[in-house]
Amino acid sequence: MKKHNFSAGPSVLPEFTIKNTADAVLNFAGSGLSLMEVSHRGKDFEAVISQAASMFKELLDIPAGYEVIFLGGGASLQFCMVPYNIMNKKAAYLNTGTWASKALKEAKLFGETVEVASSKDENFCYIPKNYTVPADVDYFHITTNNTIFGTEIRKDLDCNVPLVADMSSDIFSRPVDISKYALIYGGAQKNLAPAGVTFVVVKTDILGKVNRAIPTMLDYRTHIAEGSMFNTPPVVPVFAALQTLIWLKNQGGVVEMEKRNIRKADMLYSEIDRNKLFKGTVKNTEDRSLMNICFVMNDEYKELEKEFSDFASAKGMVGLKGHRSVGGFRASTYNALPEESVKALVDAMKEFEKAH
Ligand SMILES: *Cc1c(COP(=O)(O)O)cnc(C)c1O
């Protein structure tokens, strides 16, 4: 039985991506060689990586003046690479969760940081509003989707300083007004590809303004100049990312993804709110993530958690366990998760409620 994969990351990928990547691992572009065996400098792979960058631009409608690069090191390496490249003296951070806190921690190594607001006081169950970003910072960093806590900033913020966003877990889930951002980054393993590749979308005119020396591999300009081929790129994940981008385009792009994601999230949040056994963990409905839907047993049904978990597993659902810092359940409903999987979860919740 094909599982319903609600994992937070690595996570569900389109059949199309998995099948085409598996085929290429066996025989890449009719070469008689595996994708894992060919030179990244060969013309077939060069076509893959340049097409991935151009489709990335096309699907997100990225304006002129920006570059898309593919790197290693995960989103976590970007926590230091961002300040290394663009923080001269001071940067502002919005602290909305574990990943945002980790990003802030690294930035402290490079200069003065301002935590403009934090929702740590309530275990990150909401997105702070009404904060002020100081005008003298080099950039303002946000995490658009808080994978662990299930909150999301779905509106592109207007900002008086360069805006930097970790979009690891909501890239391609909706149309984004790229012109409002100076830099966007993310690990690919949530909504795009297997682990191993990181994407960076950067407005090139923000680079080259810091007074420190930057090691070659950590300098965005190195990778821009070399078309992400300064060193050996993660060949298989890049190939898989391209397959997902082709799939995305065939499905109708980010406009269609957003429609589906809203439908899936509405279906599940409605059931969480209706069902007497469960409750959501995010305080304000407008902060609820469309990608990671967190819920727990209602207080009087706490002891049923393990039973529901086993019940869902028996119906072929995997990856529903909430992160240890929230507990309960987390259903990740990334682009590739079919609506049938959400329907199956909702049906299981209803059935479980009837039995209790
Ligand atoms: C998963 C995740 C990360 C960490 O990604 P790695 O690629 O494992 O370093 C960072 N930020 C967010 C929002 C994430 O969801």
Ligand as a Chemical Component Dictionary entry (heavy atoms), coordinates in Angstrom:
data_LIG
# 
_chem_comp.id                   LIG 
_chem_comp.type                 NON-POLYMER 
_chem_comp.pdbx_formal_charge   0 
_chem_comp.three_letter_code    LIG 
# 
loop_
_chem_comp_atom.comp_id 
_chem_comp_atom.atom_id 
_chem_comp_atom.alt_atom_id 
_chem_comp_atom.type_symbol 
_chem_comp_atom.charge 
_chem_comp_atom.model_Cartn_x 
_chem_comp_atom.model_Cartn_y 
_chem_comp_atom.model_Cartn_z 
_chem_comp_atom.pdbx_ordinal 
LIG C1 C1 C 0 14.200 22.241 7.988 1  
LIG C2 C2 C 0 14.399 23.681 8.154 2  
LIG C3 C3 C 0 15.679 24.256 8.289 3  
LIG C4 C4 C 0 16.934 23.414 8.356 4  
LIG O1 O1 O 0 17.234 22.909 7.128 5  
LIG P1 P1 P 0 18.573 22.058 6.864 6  
LIG O2 O2 O 0 18.572 21.979 5.377 7  
LIG O3 O3 O 0 18.391 20.749 7.551 8  
LIG O4 O4 O 0 19.722 22.822 7.405 9  
LIG C5 C5 C 0 15.773 25.623 8.388 10 
LIG N1 N1 N 0 14.690 26.406 8.370 11 
LIG C6 C6 C 0 13.449 25.906 8.245 12 
LIG C7 C7 C 0 12.274 26.826 8.204 13 
LIG C8 C8 C 0 13.267 24.533 8.125 14 
LIG O5 O5 O 0 12.036 24.019 8.003 15 
# 
loop_
_chem_comp_bond.comp_id 
_chem_comp_bond.atom_id_1 
_chem_comp_bond.atom_id_2 
_chem_comp_bond.value_order 
_chem_comp_bond.pdbx_ordinal 
LIG C1 C2 SING 1  
LIG C2 C3 SING 2  
LIG C2 C8 DOUB 3  
LIG C3 C4 SING 4  
LIG C3 C5 DOUB 5  
LIG C4 O1 SING 6  
LIG O1 P1 SING 7  
LIG P1 O2 DOUB 8  
LIG P1 O3 SING 9  
LIG P1 O4 SING 10 
LIG C5 N1 SING 11 
LIG N1 C6 DOUB 12 
LIG C6 C7 SING 13 
LIG C6 C8 SING 14 
LIG C8 O5 SING 15 
# 
